[in-house]
Amino acid sequence: MHALADLPALLPEADVVVLSTPLTPETTRLADAGFLARMKDGALLVNVARGPVVDTAALLKEVENGRITAALDVTDPEPLPAGHPLWHAPGVLISPHVGGSTSAFMPRAKRLIAGQLRRFAEGGELANVLLTTG
């Protein structure tokens, strides 16, 4: 795990680069043509962040010439349309972006909902509020 500023020096040495970052103005198209060109020949790019973190056109160019491979559970665009070149690009694995699909999800969701309803009925503050308006 490294800071964004460290990446240019690390890319030529890494066999696998895993992108796990929020999508912000600084990370949009983080993996652009220059980033991908610095990656080691034969390296694997894994994107589990958000689709726009990777420049799709630049990635297609690199995988089509066989220099790197990619594993993506997010794409840009998303959903990926039928017939998009990524579906058939050599060395690209595309998997569904699914989180929370475990046997623990429903019990946790029920506890969260019950707690939120209780707090609301009692006039208390709701948990996990990120933004309010008005």
C-alpha positions as CSV (number, residue, x, y, z in Angstrom):
1,M,0.0,0.0,0.0
2,H,1.5,3.3,-1.1
3,A,0.6,6.9,-1.6
4,L,-0.3,8.2,-5.0
5,A,3.0,10.3,-5.1
6,D,5.0,7.0,-4.8
7,L,3.4,5.3,-7.8
8,P,5.6,6.6,-10.6
9,A,8.7,5.1,-9.0
10,L,7.0,1.8,-8.1
11,L,5.2,1.0,-11.3
12,P,8.2,-0.3,-13.3
13,E,8.9,-2.8,-10.5
14,A,5.4,-4.1,-9.7
15,D,4.1,-7.4,-11.1
16,V,0.6,-6.5,-9.9
17,V,-0.9,-3.1,-9.4
18,V,-4.2,-3.0,-7.5
19,L,-6.2,0.2,-7.7
20,S,-8.4,0.6,-4.6
21,T,-9.2,4.3,-4.2
22,P,-12.2,6.6,-4.1
23,L,-13.1,8.4,-7.3
24,T,-12.0,12.0,-6.8
25,P,-10.8,14.7,-9.2
26,E,-7.2,13.6,-8.4
27,T,-7.9,9.9,-9.1
28,T,-10.1,10.3,-12.2
29,R,-8.0,8.8,-15.1
30,L,-5.2,8.0,-12.6
31,A,-4.3,5.0,-14.7
32,D,-3.8,7.0,-17.9
33,A,-1.5,6.3,-20.9
34,G,1.6,7.5,-19.0
35,F,0.7,5.5,-15.9
36,L,0.1,2.3,-17.9
37,A,3.3,2.9,-20.0
38,R,5.4,3.0,-16.8
39,M,4.0,-0.4,-15.7
40,K,6.4,-3.4,-16.1
41,D,6.0,-5.6,-19.2
42,G,3.7,-8.5,-18.3
43,A,2.3,-6.8,-15.2
44,L,-1.4,-7.1,-14.1
45,L,-3.6,-4.1,-13.5
46,V,-6.4,-4.8,-11.1
47,N,-9.2,-2.2,-10.7
48,V,-11.5,-2.7,-7.8
49,A,-12.0,1.1,-7.3
50,R,-14.3,2.9,-9.8
51,G,-14.3,2.6,-13.5
52,P,-13.2,6.2,-14.3
53,V,-9.9,5.6,-12.3
54,V,-8.7,3.9,-15.5
55,D,-8.5,5.5,-18.9
56,T,-10.3,2.8,-20.9
57,A,-8.8,3.8,-24.3
58,A,-5.3,3.8,-22.9
59,L,-5.9,0.4,-21.2
60,L,-7.3,-1.1,-24.4
61,K,-4.1,0.0,-26.3
62,E,-1.8,-1.7,-23.8
63,V,-3.8,-5.0,-23.5
64,E,-4.3,-5.2,-27.2
65,N,-0.6,-5.2,-27.8
66,G,-0.2,-7.8,-25.1
67,R,2.2,-5.7,-22.9
68,I,0.0,-5.9,-19.8
69,T,-3.1,-7.7,-18.6
70,A,-6.0,-6.5,-16.5
71,A,-8.7,-7.7,-14.1
72,L,-11.6,-5.4,-13.7
73,D,-14.7,-5.5,-11.5
74,V,-15.5,-1.9,-12.6
75,T,-15.4,-0.4,-16.0
76,D,-15.8,2.9,-17.7
77,P,-18.5,3.1,-19.1
78,E,-20.5,1.1,-16.6
79,P,-22.5,-0.9,-17.2
80,L,-20.3,-2.0,-20.1
81,P,-22.4,-2.1,-23.2
82,A,-22.7,-5.3,-25.3
83,G,-20.0,-5.3,-28.0
84,H,-17.7,-3.0,-26.1
85,P,-14.0,-3.8,-27.0
86,L,-13.2,-4.6,-23.4
87,W,-15.4,-7.7,-23.6
88,H,-13.1,-9.2,-26.2
89,A,-9.8,-7.6,-25.3
90,P,-7.0,-10.2,-24.9
91,G,-5.7,-10.5,-21.3
92,V,-8.7,-8.8,-19.7
93,L,-10.9,-10.5,-17.1
94,I,-14.1,-8.7,-16.2
95,S,-16.0,-9.8,-13.1
96,P,-19.2,-8.3,-11.5
97,H,-18.7,-5.6,-8.9
98,V,-20.6,-7.1,-6.1
99,G,-20.1,-6.3,-2.4
100,G,-22.0,-7.4,0.7
101,S,-23.4,-10.5,-0.8
102,T,-22.8,-12.8,2.2
103,S,-24.9,-14.6,4.7
104,A,-24.1,-11.9,7.2
105,F,-25.7,-9.1,5.1
106,M,-29.4,-9.6,6.0
107,P,-28.9,-9.9,9.8
108,R,-26.7,-6.7,9.7
109,A,-29.2,-4.9,7.5
110,K,-32.1,-5.8,9.7
111,R,-30.1,-4.6,12.8
112,L,-29.2,-1.3,11.1
113,I,-32.8,-0.6,10.0
114,A,-34.3,-1.5,13.4
115,G,-31.7,0.8,15.1
116,Q,-32.5,3.6,12.7
117,L,-36.2,3.3,13.2
118,R,-35.8,3.2,17.0
119,R,-33.6,6.3,16.9
120,F,-36.0,8.1,14.6
121,A,-39.0,7.2,16.8
122,E,-37.2,8.4,19.9
123,G,-36.2,11.7,18.2
124,G,-32.5,10.7,18.3
125,E,-29.8,11.2,15.8
126,L,-29.6,8.7,12.9
127,A,-26.4,6.7,12.5
128,N,-24.3,6.9,9.4
129,V,-25.6,10.2,8.1
130,L,-23.2,11.6,5.5
131,L,-25.1,14.7,4.2
132,T,-28.2,16.6,5.1
133,T,-30.0,19.3,3.2
134,G,-32.5,21.9,4.1
